[in-house]
Amino acid sequence: MNGQPKIETRPDQPYVGTRKVIAMREFDREIPAMTAAVSQWLDAHHVRPSGRPFLRYHVIDMSERMDVELGIPTDQALATTGQVASQVLPGGRYAVLVYTGVDNAVSATKGLLDWIASQGEQPIAHASEQGEVFQARYEIYLTDPETEPDKRRWMIEVAILVRD
């Protein structure tokens, strides 16, 4: 872990996003395409993002496939159609950690999950046949890839909703 984990309360966050079930090896191809689809939708509808893009993990099975959603925050819920949908990240108590480098995602998230347990907290999640289902687990890309192409230098925040 790079930064110090912490618990913080966050409000509901509306966003527009697109969701897919993909394998980890497909991320380098699929995530940029998903980002482009949502960005193009925002441009076409003259909507300015209210925050940085994020990747929301709905269901995680690291050995197989993951149900992920690329989202971009908006000021309010929007009417959408097609592959881009209007959603809301639920407000509540989140365990949060900032780390550096895309390749450190797994170890940073494991460290955050270990820290959550050590604090007597629990993620709002449950097991299913498809993998671990999270109410809200996401990564915000704090570094703009347009200005910093080296993924090893990207700053990323992981946030996991925990029980009250």
KABEL-V70197 format. One record per residue. N is the residue number from 0. RES is the residue in one letter. SS is DSSP state (2 for helix, 1 for strand, 0 for the rest). NEAR is the number of other ideal C-beta (glycine too) atoms within 12 Angstrom. D_LAST is the distance of its C-alpha to the last C-alpha in Angstrom with 1 decimal. Layout:
# KABEL-V70197
n=N res=RES ss=SS near=NEAR d_last=D_LAST
n=N res=RES ss=SS near=NEAR d_last=D_LAST
This chain:
# KABEL-V70197
n=0 res=M ss=0 near=27 d_last=24.3
n=1 res=N ss=0 near=22 d_last=25.8
n=2 res=G ss=0 near=20 d_last=23.3
n=3 res=Q ss=0 near=15 d_last=20.7
n=4 res=P ss=0 near=31 d_last=17.2
n=5 res=K ss=1 near=24 d_last=14.5
n=6 res=I ss=1 near=26 d_last=11.0
n=7 res=E ss=1 near=20 d_last=11.4
n=8 res=T ss=1 near=17 d_last=10.2
n=9 res=R ss=1 near=26 d_last=12.5
n=10 res=P ss=0 near=15 d_last=14.0
n=11 res=D ss=0 near=19 d_last=15.3
n=12 res=Q ss=1 near=33 d_last=18.3
n=13 res=P ss=1 near=27 d_last=21.3
n=14 res=Y ss=1 near=40 d_last=23.5
n=15 res=V ss=1 near=46 d_last=26.5
n=16 res=G ss=1 near=38 d_last=26.8
n=17 res=T ss=1 near=33 d_last=28.7
n=18 res=R ss=1 near=26 d_last=27.5
n=19 res=K ss=1 near=29 d_last=29.4
n=20 res=V ss=1 near=20 d_last=29.3
n=21 res=I ss=1 near=28 d_last=31.1
n=22 res=A ss=1 near=20 d_last=31.9
n=23 res=M ss=2 near=24 d_last=31.1
n=24 res=R ss=2 near=14 d_last=34.8
n=25 res=E ss=2 near=18 d_last=34.9
n=26 res=F ss=2 near=27 d_last=32.4
n=27 res=D ss=2 near=16 d_last=35.2
n=28 res=R ss=2 near=15 d_last=37.0
n=29 res=E ss=2 near=25 d_last=34.3
n=30 res=I ss=2 near=33 d_last=31.8
n=31 res=P ss=2 near=19 d_last=34.6
n=32 res=A ss=2 near=19 d_last=35.9
n=33 res=M ss=2 near=32 d_last=32.5
n=34 res=T ss=2 near=34 d_last=32.1
n=35 res=A ss=2 near=20 d_last=35.7
n=36 res=A ss=2 near=29 d_last=35.1
n=37 res=V ss=2 near=40 d_last=32.1
n=38 res=S ss=2 near=25 d_last=34.0
n=39 res=Q ss=2 near=19 d_last=37.1
n=40 res=W ss=2 near=31 d_last=35.4
n=41 res=L ss=2 near=30 d_last=34.0
n=42 res=D ss=2 near=16 d_last=37.5
n=43 res=A ss=2 near=15 d_last=39.2
n=44 res=H ss=0 near=21 d_last=37.1
n=45 res=H ss=0 near=10 d_last=37.4
n=46 res=V ss=0 near=26 d_last=33.7
n=47 res=R ss=0 near=16 d_last=32.6
n=48 res=P ss=0 near=27 d_last=29.4
n=49 res=S ss=0 near=21 d_last=26.9
n=50 res=G ss=0 near=22 d_last=25.6
n=51 res=R ss=0 near=25 d_last=26.3
n=52 res=P ss=1 near=38 d_last=26.4
n=53 res=F ss=1 near=35 d_last=23.6
n=54 res=L ss=1 near=40 d_last=23.5
n=55 res=R ss=1 near=41 d_last=20.6
n=56 res=Y ss=1 near=40 d_last=20.5
n=57 res=H ss=1 near=31 d_last=19.8
n=58 res=V ss=1 near=28 d_last=21.4
n=59 res=I ss=1 near=36 d_last=22.6
n=60 res=D ss=0 near=22 d_last=25.6
n=61 res=M ss=0 near=18 d_last=27.1
n=62 res=S ss=0 near=12 d_last=30.4
n=63 res=E ss=0 near=18 d_last=31.0
n=64 res=R ss=1 near=22 d_last=29.5
n=65 res=M ss=1 near=33 d_last=26.3
n=66 res=D ss=1 near=24 d_last=25.1
n=67 res=V ss=1 near=33 d_last=24.7
n=68 res=E ss=1 near=39 d_last=24.8
n=69 res=L ss=1 near=40 d_last=26.3
n=70 res=G ss=1 near=43 d_last=24.9
n=71 res=I ss=1 near=43 d_last=26.1
n=72 res=P ss=1 near=33 d_last=24.2
n=73 res=T ss=0 near=32 d_last=25.9
n=74 res=D ss=0 near=18 d_last=25.7
n=75 res=Q ss=0 near=16 d_last=25.3
n=76 res=A ss=0 near=19 d_last=25.2
n=77 res=L ss=0 near=27 d_last=28.7
n=78 res=A ss=0 near=15 d_last=31.1
n=79 res=T ss=0 near=25 d_last=31.8
n=80 res=T ss=0 near=12 d_last=34.0
n=81 res=G ss=0 near=15 d_last=35.0
n=82 res=Q ss=0 near=19 d_last=33.2
n=83 res=V ss=0 near=32 d_last=31.0
n=84 res=A ss=1 near=27 d_last=28.1
n=85 res=S ss=1 near=29 d_last=25.9
n=86 res=Q ss=1 near=29 d_last=22.2
n=87 res=V ss=1 near=25 d_last=18.9
n=88 res=L ss=1 near=36 d_last=16.2
n=89 res=P ss=0 near=26 d_last=13.0
n=90 res=G ss=0 near=18 d_last=11.3
n=91 res=G ss=1 near=25 d_last=7.8
n=92 res=R ss=1 near=26 d_last=6.7
n=93 res=Y ss=1 near=35 d_last=9.6
n=94 res=A ss=1 near=41 d_last=11.5
n=95 res=V ss=1 near=34 d_last=15.0
n=96 res=L ss=1 near=36 d_last=18.5
n=97 res=V ss=1 near=27 d_last=22.0
n=98 res=Y ss=1 near=34 d_last=24.9
n=99 res=T ss=1 near=26 d_last=28.5
n=100 res=G ss=0 near=22 d_last=30.5
n=101 res=V ss=2 near=28 d_last=29.8
n=102 res=D ss=2 near=18 d_last=31.1
n=103 res=N ss=2 near=26 d_last=28.3
n=104 res=A ss=2 near=34 d_last=25.5
n=105 res=V ss=2 near=23 d_last=25.2
n=106 res=S ss=2 near=19 d_last=25.4
n=107 res=A ss=2 near=32 d_last=23.0
n=108 res=T ss=2 near=33 d_last=20.3
n=109 res=K ss=2 near=21 d_last=21.0
n=110 res=G ss=2 near=25 d_last=20.8
n=111 res=L ss=2 near=38 d_last=17.3
n=112 res=L ss=2 near=28 d_last=16.1
n=113 res=D ss=2 near=19 d_last=17.9
n=114 res=W ss=2 near=26 d_last=16.3
n=115 res=I ss=2 near=31 d_last=12.7
n=116 res=A ss=2 near=17 d_last=13.9
n=117 res=S ss=2 near=13 d_last=15.8
n=118 res=Q ss=0 near=19 d_last=12.9
n=119 res=G ss=0 near=11 d_last=11.3
n=120 res=E ss=0 near=26 d_last=8.6
n=121 res=Q ss=0 near=21 d_last=8.9
n=122 res=P ss=1 near=33 d_last=9.8
n=123 res=I ss=0 near=22 d_last=9.4
n=124 res=A ss=1 near=25 d_last=13.1
n=125 res=H ss=1 near=16 d_last=15.9
n=126 res=A ss=1 near=13 d_last=19.6
n=127 res=S ss=1 near=14 d_last=22.4
n=128 res=E ss=0 near=10 d_last=26.1
n=129 res=Q ss=0 near=18 d_last=25.9
n=130 res=G ss=1 near=25 d_last=23.4
n=131 res=E ss=1 near=26 d_last=19.7
n=132 res=V ss=1 near=21 d_last=18.0
n=133 res=F ss=1 near=36 d_last=15.1
n=134 res=Q ss=0 near=27 d_last=13.2
n=135 res=A ss=0 near=35 d_last=13.7
n=136 res=R ss=1 near=40 d_last=15.6
n=137 res=Y ss=1 near=40 d_last=18.4
n=138 res=E ss=1 near=39 d_last=21.0
n=139 res=I ss=1 near=33 d_last=22.5
n=140 res=Y ss=1 near=34 d_last=26.2
n=141 res=L ss=0 near=26 d_last=26.7
n=142 res=T ss=0 near=25 d_last=30.4
n=143 res=D ss=0 near=15 d_last=32.8
n=144 res=P ss=0 near=20 d_last=34.9
n=145 res=E ss=0 near=11 d_last=37.8
n=146 res=T ss=0 near=12 d_last=38.2
n=147 res=E ss=0 near=18 d_last=37.1
n=148 res=P ss=0 near=12 d_last=38.4
n=149 res=D ss=0 near=14 d_last=37.6
n=150 res=K ss=2 near=21 d_last=34.4
n=151 res=R ss=2 near=16 d_last=34.4
n=152 res=R ss=2 near=21 d_last=33.8
n=153 res=W ss=0 near=30 d_last=31.0
n=154 res=M ss=1 near=28 d_last=27.8
n=155 res=I ss=1 near=37 d_last=24.8
n=156 res=E ss=1 near=36 d_last=21.1
n=157 res=V ss=1 near=44 d_last=18.7
n=158 res=A ss=1 near=41 d_last=15.1
n=159 res=I ss=1 near=45 d_last=12.5
n=160 res=L ss=1 near=33 d_last=9.3
n=161 res=V ss=1 near=33 d_last=6.6
n=162 res=R ss=0 near=20 d_last=3.8
n=163 res=D ss=0 near=13 d_last=0.0
